[in-house]
Amino acid sequence: MVGLGNSCRGMKSPPLLVAALVACIIVLGFNYWIASSRSADLQGRIMDLEGKVRRAAAERGAVELKKNEFQGELEKQRHQIDKIQSLHSFQMENANRVHEEEKVGPFFRHKFL
């Protein structure tokens, strides 16, 4: 039973080992504190960026609506311009026809009718 006498001495931790463990705990705690503060800072930045993205998306949506409104208005104006051009062409054709008929004179009109 020689081993029983040595077992009591093995239970006692040397002071250097205890100091090393305490130093490790302190370093790990400090690293945890730094990591958690960085994490909190990054989460704050993420929240700010998400807010900016939401605002940009809302602004983009508003710009898209305005663009669609302007395109609709532009299309209406183009349609009106086409109608006016068509009416103008019709009036010019009628005016030219009347002018040609007046140029020919009444004599030729009766002859061909």
All heavy atoms as an XYZ file, in Angstrom:
896
protein
N       0.793     -1.170      0.000
C       0.000      0.000      0.000
C       0.841      1.241      0.000
O       0.530      2.228      0.609
C      -0.879     -0.003      1.220
C      -1.818     -1.139      1.265
S      -3.256     -0.582      0.508
C      -4.119     -1.958      0.106
N       1.846      1.143     -0.680
C       2.740      2.286     -0.786
C       2.073      3.380     -1.590
O       2.276      4.554     -1.318
C       4.073      1.832     -1.442
C       4.975      2.990     -1.689
C       4.724      0.752     -0.633
N       1.203      3.036     -2.518
C       0.560      4.027     -3.377
C      -0.414      4.916     -2.638
O      -0.690      6.027     -3.062
N      -0.933      4.514     -1.505
C      -1.913      5.325     -0.790
C      -1.268      6.561     -0.191
O      -1.892      7.608     -0.122
C      -2.573      4.512      0.323
C      -3.537      3.427     -0.140
C      -4.050      2.638      1.059
C      -4.689      4.013     -0.900
N      -0.091      6.482      0.189
C       0.597      7.621      0.783
C       0.850      8.706     -0.250
O       0.809      9.884      0.048
N       1.097      8.325     -1.460
C       1.362      9.283     -2.524
C       0.095      9.944     -3.035
O       0.153     11.040     -3.578
C       2.063      8.582     -3.688
C       3.565      8.617     -3.553
O       4.068      9.369     -2.733
N       4.241      7.807     -4.343
N      -1.045      9.354     -2.892
C      -2.284      9.891     -3.438
C      -2.686     11.192     -2.761
O      -3.264     12.060     -3.386
C      -3.395      8.864     -3.334
O      -3.736      8.656     -1.991
N      -2.394     11.370     -1.501
C      -2.739     12.614     -0.816
C      -1.897     13.753     -1.353
O      -2.369     14.872     -1.502
C      -2.518     12.476      0.691
S      -3.738     11.431      1.458
N      -0.676     13.480     -1.617
C       0.209     14.520     -2.122
C      -0.194     14.904     -3.544
O      -0.092     16.050     -3.945
C       1.644     14.015     -2.099
C       2.594     15.092     -2.482
C       4.023     14.676     -2.163
N       4.863     15.805     -2.417
C       5.878     15.840     -3.233
N       6.218     14.743     -3.890
N       6.573     16.912     -3.413
N      -0.717     13.995     -4.365
C      -1.128     14.266     -5.735
C      -2.374     15.127     -5.806
O      -2.625     15.800     -6.793
N      -3.203     15.187     -4.811
C      -4.423     15.979     -4.791
C      -4.118     17.462     -4.636
O      -4.904     18.283     -5.051
C      -5.321     15.539     -3.641
C      -5.856     14.157     -3.836
S      -6.970     14.146     -5.203
C      -8.183     13.055     -4.621
N      -3.035     17.781     -4.076
C      -2.694     19.172     -3.851
C      -2.137     19.747     -5.149
O      -1.245     19.172     -5.748
C      -1.657     19.266     -2.723
C      -1.503     20.614     -2.171
C      -0.604     20.547     -0.953
C      -0.509     21.914     -0.346
N       0.457     21.917      0.740
N      -2.677     20.879     -5.624
C      -2.234     21.503     -6.875
C      -1.069     22.426     -6.605
O      -1.082     23.183     -5.637
C      -3.374     22.315     -7.487
O      -4.473     21.500     -7.765
N      -0.069     22.381     -7.449
C       1.050     23.297     -7.269
C       0.605     24.734     -7.536
O      -0.273     24.984     -8.362
C       2.072     22.839     -8.292
C       1.466     21.738     -9.064
C       0.119     21.457     -8.515
N       1.178     25.704     -6.865
C       0.755     27.097     -7.029
C       0.977     27.619     -8.448
O       0.209     28.456     -8.924
C       1.620     27.862     -6.038
C       2.353     26.869     -5.233
C       2.160     25.535     -5.837
N       1.953     27.137     -9.155
C       2.210     27.587    -10.519
C       1.071     27.168    -11.442
O       0.638     27.946    -12.298
C       3.536     27.004    -11.000
C       4.024     27.493    -12.363
C       4.190     29.007    -12.366
C       5.340     26.825    -12.723
N       0.535     25.974    -11.254
C      -0.583     25.498    -12.064
C      -1.834     26.316    -11.794
O      -2.571     26.678    -12.713
C      -0.833     24.016    -11.787
C      -1.920     23.343    -12.611
C      -1.600     23.414    -14.094
C      -2.109     21.909    -12.171
N      -2.070     26.628    -10.533
C      -3.232     27.454    -10.165
C      -3.097     28.846    -10.780
O      -4.053     29.400    -11.335
C      -3.374     27.534     -8.626
C      -4.448     28.534     -8.240
C      -3.688     26.166     -8.055
N      -1.899     29.411    -10.736
C      -1.668     30.737    -11.301
C      -1.882     30.715    -12.819
O      -2.475     31.641    -13.396
C      -0.275     31.216    -10.962
N      -1.426     29.658    -13.472
C      -1.599     29.543    -14.919
C      -3.081     29.427    -15.273
O      -3.554     30.041    -16.240
C      -0.824     28.348    -15.445
N      -3.841     28.642    -14.500
C      -5.275     28.509    -14.752
C      -6.010     29.837    -14.541
O      -6.893     30.202    -15.317
C      -5.872     27.417    -13.868
C      -5.503     25.989    -14.248
C      -6.062     25.004    -13.225
C      -6.024     25.658    -15.625
N      -5.643     30.578    -13.497
C      -6.264     31.876    -13.232
C      -5.937     32.844    -14.373
O      -6.807     33.590    -14.854
C      -5.817     32.430    -11.861
C      -6.222     33.875    -11.703
C      -6.378     31.578    -10.742
N      -4.684     32.810    -14.854
C      -4.288     33.677    -15.965
C      -5.075     33.325    -17.226
O      -5.530     34.213    -17.954
C      -2.791     33.562    -16.215
N      -5.268     32.034    -17.486
C      -6.055     31.607    -18.651
C      -7.496     32.083    -18.540
O      -8.091     32.543    -19.516
C      -6.024     30.089    -18.803
S      -4.455     29.466    -19.434
N      -8.072     31.962    -17.343
C      -9.450     32.417    -17.130
C      -9.553     33.925    -17.363
O     -10.505     34.411    -17.985
C      -9.936     32.013    -15.728
C     -10.121     30.497    -15.669
C     -11.225     32.728    -15.371
C     -10.421     29.958    -14.296
N      -8.565     34.672    -16.889
C      -8.569     36.125    -17.080
C      -8.457     36.462    -18.568
O      -9.199     37.297    -19.090
C      -7.446     36.786    -16.258
C      -7.786     36.710    -14.775
C      -7.236     38.231    -16.683
C      -6.654     37.160    -13.860
N      -7.533     35.809    -19.282
C      -7.362     36.058    -20.721
C      -8.627     35.691    -21.484
O      -9.090     36.445    -22.360
C      -6.133     35.293    -21.258
C      -6.092     35.299    -22.775
C      -4.849     35.885    -20.700
N      -9.214     34.529    -21.168
C     -10.450     34.119    -21.837
C     -11.595     35.077    -21.544
O     -12.394     35.414    -22.433
C     -10.829     32.696    -21.436
C      -9.943     31.590    -22.011
C     -10.356     30.243    -21.418
C     -10.024     31.561    -23.517
N     -11.691     35.541    -20.326
C     -12.728     36.525    -19.975
C     -12.535     37.829    -20.734
O     -13.501     38.426    -21.229
N     -11.284     38.288    -20.818
C     -10.989     39.514    -21.546
C     -11.325     39.355    -23.032
O     -11.936     40.240    -23.645
C      -9.510     39.878    -21.346
C      -9.121     41.186    -21.966
C      -9.565     42.385    -21.416
C      -8.304     41.214    -23.091
C      -9.205     43.589    -21.983
C      -7.944     42.420    -23.655
C      -8.397     43.620    -23.110
N     -10.940     38.210    -23.607
C     -11.260     37.952    -25.017
C     -12.766     37.884    -25.251
O     -13.273     38.391    -26.254
C     -10.600     36.651    -25.487
C      -9.124     36.809    -25.725
O      -8.630     37.927    -25.899
N      -8.400     35.701    -25.731
N     -13.482     37.263    -24.310
C     -14.935     37.198    -24.426
C     -15.541     38.595    -24.374
O     -16.445     38.914    -25.143
C     -15.527     36.318    -23.316
C     -17.029     36.312    -23.315
C     -17.725     35.531    -24.230
C     -17.748     37.093    -22.413
C     -19.110     35.531    -24.254
C     -19.118     37.097    -22.422
C     -19.798     36.319    -23.333
O     -21.160     36.333    -23.355
N     -15.032     39.420    -23.447
C     -15.544     40.782    -23.325
C     -15.297     41.575    -24.611
O     -16.187     42.276    -25.109
C     -14.878     41.469    -22.131
C     -15.272     42.892    -21.953
C     -16.498     43.371    -21.623
C     -14.432     44.034    -22.117
N     -16.479     44.733    -21.557
C     -15.211     45.164    -21.859
C     -13.089     44.192    -22.453
C     -14.695     46.454    -21.926
C     -12.581     45.475    -22.524
C     -13.387     46.586    -22.264
N     -14.107     41.452    -25.201
C     -13.787     42.152    -26.448
C     -14.679     41.642    -27.582
O     -15.236     42.426    -28.356
C     -12.290     41.988    -26.794
C     -11.440     42.799    -25.826
C     -12.015     42.426    -28.224
C      -9.946     42.573    -26.001
N     -14.819     40.325    -27.685
C     -15.636     39.742    -28.753
C     -17.093     40.160    -28.622
O     -17.750     40.479    -29.623
C     -15.516     38.218    -28.733
N     -17.624     40.188    -27.399
C     -19.029     40.570    -27.238
C     -19.232     42.051    -27.536
O     -20.256     42.436    -28.108
C     -19.516     40.226    -25.833
O     -18.862     41.021    -24.868
N     -18.264     42.909    -27.176
C     -18.416     44.333    -27.493
C     -18.312     44.563    -28.998
O     -19.050     45.372    -29.557
C     -17.392     45.170    -26.733
O     -16.084     44.869    -27.162
N     -17.422     43.834    -29.667
C     -17.342     43.938    -31.131
C     -18.628     43.443    -31.775
O     -19.128     44.019    -32.741
C     -16.162     43.124    -31.659
C     -14.840     43.795    -31.483
C     -13.743     42.988    -32.119
N     -12.436     43.582    -31.889
C     -11.295     42.994    -32.161
N     -11.292     41.762    -32.658
N     -10.158     43.610    -31.943
N     -19.149     42.357    -31.232
C     -20.399     41.818    -31.760
C     -21.530     42.824    -31.613
O     -22.330     43.010    -32.536
C     -20.742     40.522    -31.044
O     -21.990     40.035    -31.457
N     -21.597     43.487    -30.467
C     -22.636     44.493    -30.255
C     -22.454     45.656    -31.229
O     -23.436     46.158    -31.799
C     -22.597     44.989    -28.814
N     -21.207     46.083    -31.446
C     -20.945     47.159    -32.402
C     -21.362     46.751    -33.816
O     -21.994     47.525    -34.543
C     -19.461     47.542    -32.393
C     -19.041     48.247    -31.118
O     -19.930     48.737    -30.381
O     -17.819     48.303    -30.859
N     -21.017     45.524    -34.181
C     -21.374     45.051    -35.520
C     -22.882     44.912    -35.684
O     -23.423     45.224    -36.744
C     -20.670     43.721    -35.815
C     -19.157     43.812    -35.998
C     -18.574     42.403    -36.154
C     -18.802     44.669    -37.202
N     -23.554     44.473    -34.637
C     -25.012     44.373    -34.713
C     -25.632     45.757    -34.865
O     -26.598     45.932    -35.611
C     -25.565     43.678    -33.481
C     -25.391     42.181    -33.522
C     -25.957     41.503    -32.282
O     -26.067     42.111    -31.223
N     -26.308     40.232    -32.429
N     -25.074     46.751    -34.189
C     -25.551     48.128    -34.351
C     -25.348     48.623    -35.773
O     -26.236     49.252    -36.361
N     -24.184     48.325    -36.333
C     -23.922     48.732    -37.717
C     -24.849     48.017    -38.687
O     -25.323     48.613    -39.663
C     -22.468     48.442    -38.084
C     -21.502     49.414    -37.413
C     -20.053     49.134    -37.716
N     -19.783     49.195    -39.145
C     -18.644     48.811    -39.703
N     -17.663     48.327    -38.944
N     -18.456     48.896    -41.000
N     -25.119     46.736    -38.411
C     -26.045     45.985    -39.265
C     -27.432     46.607    -39.216
O     -28.091     46.758    -40.252
C     -26.086     44.490    -38.852
C     -24.803     43.803    -39.279
C     -27.297     43.778    -39.450
C     -24.657     42.394    -38.747
N     -27.876     46.983    -38.040
C     -29.193     47.618    -37.908
C     -29.236     48.934    -38.688
O     -30.231     49.225    -39.365
C     -29.527     47.848    -36.432
C     -29.672     46.586    -35.611
S     -31.025     45.550    -36.153
C     -32.370     46.434    -35.427
N     -28.164     49.729    -38.586
C     -28.102     50.986    -39.339
C     -28.164     50.721    -40.839
O     -28.901     51.393    -41.575
C     -26.825     51.757    -39.002
C     -26.835     52.323    -37.586
O     -27.924     52.419    -36.983
O     -25.741     52.676    -37.101
N     -27.387     49.752    -41.296
C     -27.373     49.437    -42.724
C     -28.714     48.894    -43.200
O     -29.168     49.224    -44.294
C     -26.255     48.436    -43.036
C     -24.834     48.985    -42.900
C     -23.823     47.860    -43.091
C     -24.586     50.099    -43.899
N     -29.370     48.086    -42.375
C     -30.699     47.584    -42.742
C     -31.684     48.728    -42.858
O     -32.538     48.746    -43.757
C     -31.182     46.553    -41.728
C     -30.518     45.209    -41.854
C     -30.964     44.228    -40.774
O     -31.608     44.653    -39.786
O     -30.651     43.037    -40.925
N     -31.591     49.695    -41.945
C     -32.456     50.876    -42.033
C     -32.197     51.653    -43.310
O     -33.140     52.102    -43.981
N     -30.924     51.814    -43.659
C     -30.589     52.523    -44.899
C     -31.107     51.773    -46.116
O     -31.601     52.381    -47.067
C     -29.076     52.713    -45.007
C     -28.533     53.756    -44.058
C     -27.025     53.886    -44.182
C     -26.476     54.885    -43.183
N     -25.005     54.991    -43.259
N     -30.987     50.450    -46.089
C     -31.480     49.646    -47.205
C     -32.991     49.777    -47.329
O     -33.526     49.922    -48.436
C     -31.057     48.161    -47.035
C     -31.812     47.255    -47.984
C     -29.567     48.012    -47.231
N     -33.698     49.754    -46.196
C     -35.162     49.916    -46.231
C     -35.548     51.274    -46.795
O     -36.471     51.393    -47.604
C     -35.750     49.736    -44.836
C     -35.917     48.287    -44.451
C     -36.760     48.129    -43.180
N     -36.192     47.072    -42.390
C     -35.448     47.230    -41.305
N     -35.205     48.420    -40.840
N     -34.955     46.198    -40.673
N     -34.830     52.326    -46.332
C     -35.131     53.678    -46.837
C     -34.841     53.766    -48.334
O     -35.626     54.340    -49.092
C     -34.319     54.722    -46.087
C     -34.886     55.044    -44.709
C     -34.223     56.265    -44.100
N     -32.805     56.072    -43.825
C     -32.297     55.527    -42.739
N     -33.117     55.094    -41.791
N     -30.996     55.396    -42.578
N     -33.721     53.180    -48.754
C     -33.373     53.210    -50.181
C     -34.419     52.451    -51.006
O     -34.792     52.891    -52.098
C     -31.982     52.624    -50.396
N     -34.897     51.325    -50.477
C     -35.916     50.551    -51.192
C     -37.217     51.341    -51.287
O     -37.882     51.344    -52.332
C     -36.154     49.213    -50.497
N     -37.579     52.032    -50.206
C     -38.788     52.851    -50.232
C     -38.637     54.001    -51.219
O     -39.563     54.300    -51.989
C     -39.090     53.391    -48.834
N     -37.474     54.638    -51.222
C     -37.231     55.726    -52.167
C     -37.245     55.204    -53.601
O     -37.787     55.854    -54.499
C     -35.892     56.400    -51.867
C     -35.905     57.225    -50.604
C     -34.528     57.775    -50.243
O     -33.579     57.583    -51.033
O     -34.413     58.384    -49.174
N     -36.672     54.034    -53.784
C     -36.667     53.447    -55.127
C     -38.089     53.148    -55.581
O     -38.447     53.374    -56.732
C     -35.831     52.173    -55.136
C     -35.735     51.549    -56.489
C     -34.841     50.334    -56.479
N     -34.781     49.771    -57.813
C     -34.487     48.543    -58.062
N     -34.184     47.728    -57.088
N     -34.459     48.088    -59.297
N     -38.899     52.641    -54.666
C     -40.299     52.379    -55.003
C     -41.029     53.653    -55.387
O     -41.807     53.678    -56.346
N     -40.765     54.730    -54.638
C     -41.399     56.008    -54.956
C     -40.931     56.517    -56.314
O     -41.729     57.039    -57.109
C     -41.085     57.036    -53.868
N     -39.646     56.348    -56.594
C     -39.112     56.783    -57.886
C     -39.727     55.952    -59.015
O     -40.060     56.491    -60.079
C     -37.565     56.684    -57.894
C     -37.003     56.829    -59.290
C     -36.978     57.740    -56.970
N     -39.897     54.670    -58.787
C     -40.517     53.805    -59.798
C     -41.952     54.252    -60.076
O     -42.389     54.279    -61.228
C     -40.505     52.343    -59.344
C     -39.151     51.674    -59.413
C     -38.700     51.406    -60.835
O     -39.545     51.120    -61.697
O     -37.487     51.511    -61.071
N     -42.684     54.588    -59.010
C     -44.058     55.063    -59.197
C     -44.078     56.346    -60.009
O     -44.885     56.508    -60.925
C     -44.737     55.281    -57.846
C     -45.138     54.021    -57.084
C     -45.696     54.382    -55.717
C     -46.170     53.242    -57.872
N     -43.194     57.282    -59.669
C     -43.119     58.541    -60.417
C     -42.765     58.277    -61.870
O     -43.328     58.885    -62.783
C     -42.088     59.483    -59.793
C     -42.541     60.169    -58.551
C     -43.537     61.236    -58.911
C     -43.843     62.057    -57.676
N     -44.902     63.006    -57.921
N     -41.802     57.376    -62.073
C     -41.388     57.043    -63.438
C     -42.558     56.486    -64.233
O     -42.784     56.876    -65.382
C     -40.240     56.039    -63.398
C     -39.702     55.661    -64.770
C     -38.642     54.592    -64.640
C     -39.152     53.366    -65.316
N     -38.285     52.226    -65.295
N     -43.319     55.589    -63.607
C     -44.477     55.006    -64.287
C     -45.530     56.068    -64.593
O     -46.145     56.041    -65.660
C     -45.065     53.877    -63.450
C     -44.158     52.670    -63.390
O     -43.284     52.497    -64.228
N     -44.353     51.832    -62.387
N     -45.725     57.001    -63.649
C     -46.673     58.087    -63.894
C     -46.219     58.933    -65.073
O     -47.017     59.276    -65.955
C     -46.796     58.978    -62.657
C     -47.563     58.369    -61.514
C     -47.581     59.267    -60.284
O     -47.351     60.482    -60.429
O     -47.835     58.745    -59.190
N     -44.936     59.277    -65.096
C     -44.419     60.097    -66.185
C     -44.480     59.357    -67.519
O     -44.777     59.953    -68.551
C     -42.992     60.555    -65.895
C     -42.898     61.643    -64.861
C     -41.940     61.580    -63.866
C     -43.761     62.720    -64.867
C     -41.843     62.568    -62.905
C     -43.679     63.716    -63.919
C     -42.711     63.643    -62.937
N     -44.222     58.045    -67.496
C     -44.309     57.279    -68.730
C     -45.748     57.226    -69.234
O     -45.988     57.313    -70.434
C     -43.763     55.863    -68.523
C     -42.256     55.816    -68.498
C     -41.718     54.403    -68.309
O     -42.420     53.529    -67.807
N     -40.470     54.199    -68.672
N     -46.699     57.091    -68.313
C     -48.108     57.116    -68.704
C     -48.485     58.460    -69.298
O     -49.180     58.529    -70.329
N     -48.041     59.526    -68.652
C     -48.324     60.871    -69.167
C     -47.666     61.079    -70.526
O     -48.267     61.644    -71.441
C     -47.818     61.917    -68.169
C     -48.215     63.333    -68.493
C     -49.706     63.575    -68.446
O     -50.407     62.927    -67.640
O     -50.186     64.417    -69.229
N     -46.439     60.607    -70.676
C     -45.729     60.720    -71.943
C     -46.463     59.956    -73.037
O     -46.592     60.436    -74.173
C     -44.300     60.197    -71.789
C     -43.409     60.262    -73.011
C     -43.165     61.712    -73.417
C     -42.088     59.576    -72.724
N     -46.942     58.779    -72.697
C     -47.686     57.978    -73.675
C     -48.973     58.686    -74.089
O     -49.333     58.688    -75.270
C     -47.986     56.599    -73.077
C     -48.371     55.557    -74.084
C     -47.300     55.300    -75.121
O     -46.100     55.305    -74.808
O     -47.674     55.109    -76.296
N     -49.664     59.295    -73.139
C     -50.872     60.066    -73.466
C     -50.545     61.205    -74.405
O     -51.253     61.451    -75.384
C     -51.497     60.655    -72.193
C     -52.360     59.740    -71.408
C     -53.064     60.553    -70.332
C     -53.299     59.760    -69.103
N     -53.836     60.572    -68.009
N     -49.465     61.930    -74.085
C     -49.083     63.068    -74.925
C     -48.668     62.602    -76.324
O     -48.992     63.267    -77.317
C     -47.970     63.862    -74.252
C     -48.450     64.616    -73.025
C     -47.337     65.370    -72.324
O     -46.182     65.295    -72.707
N     -47.700     66.088    -71.274
N     -47.975     61.493    -76.420
C     -47.614     60.961    -77.742
C     -48.865     60.596    -78.534
O     -48.936     60.835    -79.745
C     -46.710     59.743    -77.595
C     -45.293     60.083    -77.246
C     -44.426     58.843    -77.201
N     -43.065     59.194    -76.836
C     -42.190     58.363    -76.355
N     -42.524     57.093    -76.156
N     -40.976     58.750    -76.050
N     -49.838     59.996    -77.855
C     -51.094     59.638    -78.511
C     -51.805     60.901    -79.003
O     -52.322     60.922    -80.132
C     -51.971     58.838    -77.543
C     -53.226     58.320    -78.144
N     -53.223     57.390    -79.156
C     -54.526     58.609    -77.884
C     -54.472     57.122    -79.490
N     -55.281     57.843    -78.733
N     -51.820     61.942    -78.168
C     -52.446     63.198    -78.578
C     -51.701     63.809    -79.764
O     -52.324     64.329    -80.697
C     -52.468     64.191    -77.410
C     -53.460     63.830    -76.328
C     -53.375     64.768    -75.137
O     -52.425     65.528    -75.001
N     -54.365     64.696    -74.261
N     -50.381     63.757    -79.741
C     -49.587     64.285    -80.862
C     -49.892     63.509    -82.137
O     -50.064     64.107    -83.215
C     -48.078     64.243    -80.530
C     -47.744     65.304    -79.486
C     -47.236     64.445    -81.780
C     -46.337     65.210    -78.928
N     -50.013     62.181    -82.036
C     -50.346     61.369    -83.211
C     -51.721     61.748    -83.759
O     -51.908     61.854    -84.978
C     -50.307     59.880    -82.868
C     -48.897     59.362    -82.633
O     -47.934     60.058    -83.039
O     -48.765     58.268    -82.038
N     -52.700     61.961    -82.862
C     -54.038     62.357    -83.293
C     -54.003     63.719    -83.980
O     -54.623     63.914    -85.034
C     -54.992     62.407    -82.098
C     -55.417     61.048    -81.598
C     -56.192     61.142    -80.312
C     -57.634     61.386    -80.551
N     -58.406     61.381    -79.274
N     -53.235     64.641    -83.385
C     -53.142     65.989    -83.967
C     -52.463     65.922    -85.329
O     -52.912     66.575    -86.285
C     -52.398     66.937    -83.007
C     -53.263     67.213    -81.777
C     -52.016     68.236    -83.692
C     -52.531     67.925    -80.651
N     -51.396     65.128    -85.450
C     -50.709     64.990    -86.736
C     -51.625     64.354    -87.780
O     -51.634     64.764    -88.945
C     -49.435     64.174    -86.578
C     -48.306     64.925    -85.919
C     -47.057     64.063    -85.722
O     -47.142     62.844    -85.687
N     -45.912     64.715    -85.557
N     -52.376     63.357    -87.359
C     -53.306     62.709    -88.278
C     -54.377     63.691    -88.743
O     -54.683     63.757    -89.939
C     -53.948     61.516    -87.579
O     -54.967     60.974    -88.361
N     -54.927     64.450    -87.824
C     -55.935     65.450    -88.166
C     -55.339     66.513    -89.084
O     -55.961     66.921    -90.067
C     -56.481     66.093    -86.888
C     -57.566     67.151    -87.056
C     -58.788     66.556    -87.739
C     -57.940     67.741    -85.718
N     -54.125     66.928    -88.783
C     -53.460     67.936    -89.602
C     -53.221     67.409    -91.021
O     -53.461     68.114    -92.013
C     -52.141     68.347    -88.957
C     -51.357     69.360    -89.725
N     -51.925     70.455    -90.319
C     -50.030     69.432    -90.010
C     -50.993     71.164    -90.925
N     -49.831     70.561    -90.756
N     -52.789     66.159    -91.147
C     -52.575     65.560    -92.469
C     -53.883     65.492    -93.244
O     -53.930     65.802    -94.442
C     -51.991     64.154    -92.329
O     -50.718     64.200    -91.756
N     -54.957     65.095    -92.572
C     -56.266     65.026    -93.212
C     -56.698     66.402    -93.686
O     -57.177     66.560    -94.824
C     -57.283     64.431    -92.227
C     -58.663     64.323    -92.778
C     -58.967     63.355    -93.731
C     -59.672     65.182    -92.350
C     -60.249     63.255    -94.243
C     -60.945     65.078    -92.855
C     -61.238     64.117    -93.802
N     -56.521     67.409    -92.853
C     -56.902     68.778    -93.236
C     -56.047     69.270    -94.398
O     -56.553     69.949    -95.296
C     -56.767     69.718    -92.039
C     -57.830     69.498    -90.977
C     -57.586     70.345    -89.731
O     -56.514     70.891    -89.534
N     -58.618     70.436    -88.884
N     -54.771     68.944    -94.395
C     -53.901     69.370    -95.491
C     -54.304     68.684    -96.798
O     -54.311     69.310    -97.862
C     -52.439     69.061    -95.158
C     -51.838     69.964    -94.102
S     -51.871     71.699    -94.537
C     -50.689     71.727    -95.868
N     -54.651     67.411    -96.728
C     -55.104     66.705    -97.925
C     -56.379     67.334    -98.470
O     -56.524     67.523    -99.686
C     -55.335     65.228    -97.623
C     -54.061     64.442    -97.423
C     -54.327     63.020    -96.964
O     -55.498     62.577    -96.937
O     -53.349     62.342    -96.607
N     -57.317     67.653    -97.605
C     -58.560     68.295    -98.024
C     -58.280     69.665    -98.627
O     -58.867     70.026    -99.655
C     -59.528     68.433    -96.851
C     -60.195     67.123    -96.508
O     -60.198     66.201    -97.313
N     -60.756     67.046    -95.312
N     -57.389     70.422    -97.986
C     -57.065     71.758    -98.501
C     -56.390     71.643    -99.868
O     -56.694     72.431   -100.784
C     -56.164     72.492    -97.517
N     -55.488     70.688   -100.023
C     -54.838     70.490   -101.325
C     -55.838     70.069   -102.398
O     -55.771     70.530   -103.541
C     -53.719     69.459   -101.208
C     -52.496     70.013   -100.522
O     -52.290     71.219   -100.493
N     -51.677     69.124    -99.971
N     -56.753     69.192   -102.047
C     -57.770     68.740   -102.995
C     -58.663     69.898   -103.424
O     -58.927     70.096   -104.617
C     -58.602     67.603   -102.385
C     -59.484     66.929   -103.432
C     -60.282     65.763   -102.883
N     -61.351     66.269   -102.038
C     -61.480     66.029   -100.727
N     -60.599     65.270   -100.120
N     -62.470     66.526   -100.033
N     -59.083     70.705   -102.463
C     -59.920     71.867   -102.773
C     -59.144     72.841   -103.650
O     -59.676     73.388   -104.633
C     -60.409     72.542   -101.468
C     -61.016     73.908   -101.744
C     -61.402     71.648   -100.756
N     -57.882     73.031   -103.323
C     -57.054     73.949   -104.110
C     -56.902     73.447   -105.550
O     -56.981     74.221   -106.505
C     -55.677     74.106   -103.444
C     -54.747     74.975   -104.192
N     -54.936     76.339   -104.308
C     -53.620     74.689   -104.907
C     -53.959     76.853   -105.037
N     -53.141     75.859   -105.414
N     -56.681     72.135   -105.721
C     -56.550     71.570   -107.061
C     -57.861     71.693   -107.833
O     -57.858     71.973   -109.031
C     -56.111     70.098   -106.985
C     -54.677     69.898   -106.533
C     -53.684     70.488   -107.523
O     -53.907     70.368   -108.745
O     -52.693     71.085   -107.060
N     -58.958     71.470   -107.132
C     -60.267     71.591   -107.798
C     -60.512     73.033   -108.231
O     -61.051     73.273   -109.305
C     -61.393     71.118   -106.867
C     -61.427     69.629   -106.688
C     -62.481     69.189   -105.690
O     -63.184     70.061   -105.121
O     -62.595     67.974   -105.459
N     -60.114     73.979   -107.395
C     -60.299     75.387   -107.756
C     -59.380     75.765   -108.908
O     -59.719     76.603   -109.747
C     -60.031     76.281   -106.547
C     -61.116     76.216   -105.500
C     -60.774     77.016   -104.250
O     -59.649     77.543   -104.162
O     -61.629     77.086   -103.358
N     -58.218     75.167   -108.979
C     -57.254     75.456   -110.025
C     -57.752     74.934   -111.378
O     -57.577     75.571   -112.415
C     -55.924     74.794   -109.675
C     -54.729     75.620   -110.044
C     -53.512     75.162   -109.293
C     -52.659     74.213   -110.046
N     -51.393     73.898   -109.460
N     -58.354     73.769   -111.365
C     -58.839     73.151   -112.589
C     -59.947     74.009   -113.187
O     -60.020     74.211   -114.385
C     -59.313     71.719   -112.315
C     -60.041     71.132   -113.487
C     -58.139     70.854   -111.923
N     -60.794     74.516   -112.357
C     -61.848     75.399   -112.823
C     -63.153     74.680   -113.053
O     -63.197     73.463   -113.157
N     -64.223     75.484   -113.157
C     -65.555     74.885   -113.313
C     -65.756     74.213   -114.670
O     -66.524     73.284   -114.789
C     -66.508     76.052   -113.149
C     -65.695     77.287   -113.092
C     -64.263     76.904   -113.004
N     -65.035     74.662   -115.701
C     -65.241     74.110   -117.033
C     -64.884     72.627   -117.083
O     -65.637     71.813   -117.585
C     -64.397     74.892   -118.051
C     -64.452     74.309   -119.423
C     -65.616     74.400   -120.187
C     -63.361     73.643   -119.946
C     -65.647     73.859   -121.437
C     -63.411     73.082   -121.200
C     -64.556     73.193   -121.961
N     -63.718     72.294   -116.565
C     -63.283     70.896   -116.598
C     -64.090     70.014   -115.651
O     -64.290     68.849   -115.919
C     -61.799     70.777   -116.258
C     -60.932     71.320   -117.352
C     -60.199     72.495   -117.160
C     -60.846     70.649   -118.566
C     -59.407     72.965   -118.162
C     -60.042     71.151   -119.580
C     -59.319     72.319   -119.379
N     -64.598     70.617   -114.596
C     -65.406     69.825   -113.671
C     -66.671     69.337   -114.322
O     -67.061     68.192   -114.177
C     -65.735     70.661   -112.416
C     -65.081     70.111   -111.173
C     -65.535     70.799   -109.951
N     -64.933     72.145   -109.903
C     -65.349     73.140   -109.176
N     -66.366     72.989   -108.414
N     -64.763     74.289   -109.195
N     -67.318     70.231   -115.101
C     -68.581     69.849   -115.753
C     -68.315     68.869   -116.890
O     -69.135     67.995   -117.149
C     -69.298     71.086   -116.286
C     -69.816     71.956   -115.181
N     -70.830     71.563   -114.354
C     -69.434     73.199   -114.772
C     -71.068     72.542   -113.483
N     -70.230     73.548   -113.715
N     -67.182     68.995   -117.507
C     -66.863     68.128   -118.628
C     -66.643     66.689   -118.185
O     -67.059     65.750   -118.838
C     -65.626     68.648   -119.339
C     -65.305     67.927   -120.594
C     -64.100     68.558   -121.260
C     -63.756     67.818   -122.508
N     -62.580     68.339   -123.144
N     -65.983     66.515   -117.049
C     -65.692     65.176   -116.573
C     -66.844     64.573   -115.771
O     -66.899     63.395   -115.590
C     -64.424     65.170   -115.702
C     -63.184     65.450   -116.498
C     -62.450     66.592   -116.299
C     -62.768     64.537   -117.464
C     -61.309     66.837   -117.023
C     -61.624     64.785   -118.188
C     -60.884     65.927   -117.984
N     -67.762     65.391   -115.319
C     -68.884     64.847   -114.539
C     -69.910     64.387   -115.488
O     -70.556     63.680   -115.820
C     -69.466     65.902   -113.610
C     -68.556     66.309   -112.455
C     -69.227     67.445   -111.688
C     -68.276     65.151   -111.528
